[in-house]
């Protein structure tokens, strides 16, 4: 009797380990497919945030499509509604709207949306700098 109980226990533990491994693989794939795929640029952005004062326009290349407009406004010290007006964003979720989601709402690619955001920042800086 004891040997059959041990066998069932070993099978149950084996199945539990397999389920946990599969669960871990699923979580890792979801993580790497989502924000985890942007980790190097995310770490770069953390360094940008430590920068004292607003970032210069030359740092616009560091903007990533996962960033929200709120965060971009913070990094470049933009007025809260500047990008909304400049890009014609009508989404109620602005400024907590990511550039990726803005691309989807605008029926464009993330690269085009990112380029539009960068251009708007450059235009703001050009119009707001003293001559």
C-alpha positions as CSV (number, residue, x, y, z in Angstrom):
1,X,0.0,0.0,0.0
2,X,2.7,2.4,0.9
3,X,4.5,2.1,-2.4
4,X,1.3,3.1,-4.4
5,X,0.8,6.2,-2.2
6,X,4.4,7.1,-2.8
7,X,3.9,6.7,-6.5
8,X,0.8,8.9,-6.6
9,X,2.7,11.5,-4.5
10,X,5.6,11.5,-6.9
11,X,3.3,11.8,-9.9
12,X,1.4,14.7,-8.3
13,X,4.6,16.5,-7.5
14,X,5.9,15.9,-11.0
15,X,2.7,17.3,-12.5
16,X,2.8,20.3,-10.2
17,X,6.4,21.1,-11.3
18,X,5.4,20.8,-15.0
19,X,2.4,23.1,-14.5
20,X,4.6,25.7,-12.6
21,X,7.2,25.5,-15.4
22,X,4.6,26.1,-18.1
23,X,3.1,28.9,-16.1
24,X,6.5,30.5,-15.8
25,X,7.1,30.2,-19.5
26,X,3.8,31.8,-20.3
27,X,4.5,34.7,-17.9
28,X,8.0,35.2,-19.4
29,X,6.6,35.3,-23.0
30,X,3.9,37.8,-22.0
31,X,6.6,39.9,-20.2
32,X,9.0,39.8,-23.1
33,X,6.3,40.6,-25.6
34,X,5.1,43.6,-23.6
35,X,7.1,46.2,-21.8
36,X,9.9,43.8,-21.1
37,X,11.0,44.1,-24.7
38,X,11.8,47.7,-24.0
39,X,13.9,47.3,-20.9
40,X,17.2,48.7,-22.3
41,X,15.4,51.9,-23.4
42,X,13.4,52.0,-20.2
43,X,16.6,52.0,-18.2
44,X,18.0,54.8,-20.4
45,X,14.8,56.7,-19.7
46,X,15.3,56.3,-16.0
47,X,18.7,58.0,-16.4
48,X,17.1,60.8,-18.4
49,X,14.6,61.4,-15.6
50,X,17.5,62.0,-13.2
51,X,18.6,64.8,-15.4
52,X,18.1,68.2,-13.7
53,X,15.7,70.4,-15.6
54,X,13.9,69.8,-18.8
55,X,15.6,67.8,-21.5
56,X,17.0,69.5,-24.6
57,X,15.4,68.9,-28.0
58,X,18.5,66.8,-28.9
59,X,17.2,64.3,-26.4
60,X,14.0,63.8,-28.4
61,X,15.7,60.7,-30.0
62,X,15.4,59.0,-26.6
63,X,11.6,59.1,-26.7
64,X,10.1,55.6,-26.9
65,X,6.7,54.6,-28.2
66,X,5.7,53.0,-24.8
67,X,5.9,56.4,-23.1
68,X,2.8,58.4,-22.2
69,X,2.3,61.9,-23.3
70,X,2.2,62.9,-19.6
71,X,5.7,61.5,-19.2
72,X,7.0,63.2,-22.4
73,X,5.5,66.5,-21.2
74,X,7.4,66.0,-17.9
75,X,10.7,65.2,-19.6
76,X,10.6,68.2,-21.9
77,X,8.7,70.6,-19.6
78,X,6.0,71.1,-22.2
79,X,2.6,72.7,-21.4
80,X,0.1,69.9,-20.5
81,X,-2.0,70.3,-23.7
82,X,0.7,71.3,-26.2
83,X,1.1,67.9,-27.8
84,X,-2.6,67.2,-27.7
85,X,-3.2,70.4,-29.7
86,X,-0.2,70.0,-32.0
87,X,-1.1,66.4,-32.9
88,X,-4.9,66.9,-32.9
89,X,-5.4,64.2,-30.2
90,X,-9.0,63.9,-29.2
91,X,-8.8,60.8,-27.0
92,X,-10.2,61.2,-23.6
93,X,-7.3,59.4,-22.1
94,X,-4.8,62.1,-23.0
95,X,-2.2,62.7,-21.4
96,X,-2.2,59.2,-20.0
97,X,-2.2,57.9,-23.5
98,X,0.9,56.1,-24.7
99,X,2.4,56.9,-28.1
100,X,1.8,53.3,-29.1
101,X,-1.9,53.7,-28.4
102,X,-2.0,57.1,-30.1
103,X,-0.6,55.3,-33.2
104,X,-3.4,52.8,-33.1
105,X,-6.1,55.5,-32.7
106,X,-4.5,57.5,-35.6
107,X,-4.3,54.5,-37.9
108,X,-0.6,54.9,-38.3
109,X,2.5,53.0,-37.3
110,X,4.3,53.5,-34.0
111,X,7.3,54.8,-35.9
112,X,5.2,57.5,-37.7
113,X,3.5,58.5,-34.4
114,X,6.9,58.7,-32.7
115,X,8.3,60.8,-35.5
116,X,5.2,63.1,-35.2
117,X,5.8,63.5,-31.5
118,X,9.5,64.3,-32.0
119,X,8.7,66.8,-34.7
120,X,6.1,68.5,-32.4
121,X,8.7,68.8,-29.7
122,X,11.2,70.3,-32.1
123,X,8.6,72.8,-33.3
124,X,7.7,73.8,-29.8
125,X,11.3,74.4,-28.9
126,X,11.8,76.4,-32.1
127,X,8.8,78.6,-31.4
128,X,9.5,79.1,-27.7
129,X,13.2,79.8,-27.8
130,X,14.2,83.5,-27.7
131,X,15.8,84.9,-30.8
